[in-house]
Amino acid sequence: MVYGLRYNSEGQLGLGHDTPIHPPQPFISGQDFVLALNTDNNVIFSFGLNDEGQLGRN
């Protein structure tokens, strides 16, 4: 299961809306990005703005 929580002002949680979702769950949330851990298989997902490489992608 993957949890996406927090600000979501730019849709960075990947939920298809911009409504904030509140904790607690395994995640790291920045101003405009989120890193979420899938605890079933230990895969990390990243959502949101990536203008400074904060998502860990090219």
N, C-alpha and C positions, 0 to 999 in steps of 0.2 A: 504494500500500500504506500502511496506517496501522498504527503500532506503539503499543501501550499497555503501559507499564512502571511499575514501582516498587511503592509501598506496597500499594495495593489492599485495605486493611483494611475498607473499607466498600463494596467493589465499584466504586470510582470509575473503574476502567479500562474498564468496560462489557463485561467478558468473561463475565459470568454466574457468577462465583465470586469469592471473596475471598482467593485465593492470590497472594502477591507475585510479580511478574515483574521480572527484573533487566535492566539496560542492556547494551550501548549502543544507542540509537536516538534519532531526533529527537523530543524531548518536553520538557515542563516539568512537574515534579511537585512538588506541595505536600503538606502533611500529609494533606489529605483531598480533593484534587482533582488532575486531570491535564489539561494541554493537549497535544494531539498534532497533528503536522503530517502531512498526506497528501502525500508528496513527488511523487506522480504528477500532482496538480492544484493543489498549494499551498493546500488547504483546511485550516483549523484546526478541530479537534473539541475539545469540553470535556466532562469527565465528573466526577461527584462532588458534594460538598457546595457549595452556592451561597449560604450564609447571609450572606455579605458581598459578594456580587456577583463573586466570583473567577472565575466561568465566563464572564463577559462577556455574560450574558443577563439579561433582565428577570425 
